[in-house]
Amino acid sequence: MSNLENLLGREHPDIKYLRQDKISLVLSKALSETYLEQPNDPIQFFAKYLLNHVNQQKIAEQEQCKFNEVRAIRTAYSKVCAEKKEEEEKVVAAKLTVEEKKA
């Protein structure tokens, strides 16, 4: 428990909110990078890091959407190919049946 939690006697809602994985992991990584880089303007560096993270997340989501679209197209294509093959096999079987009856 932190000092703030000790003072309040419970977990503060702000702390609970910031401890969410989506937030705490990004903030801790941004702080770590800021510390490692030791930039002249740490606030600007931190802000740019967070903005870059947002942009990278958007790009990753777009790539995931494209991947899902390609997978759906491939699945549909495979289904069409299988149906076409099945239809061709039926036609061949029908031709063989007709030829067998003629013979």
Buried (B, 14 or more C-beta within 10 A) or exposed (E): EEEEEEEEEEEEEEBEEEEEEEEEEBBEEBEEEBEEEEBEEEEEBBEEBBEEBEEEEEEEEEEEEEEEEEEEEEEEEEEEEEEEEEEEEEEEEEEEEEEEEEE
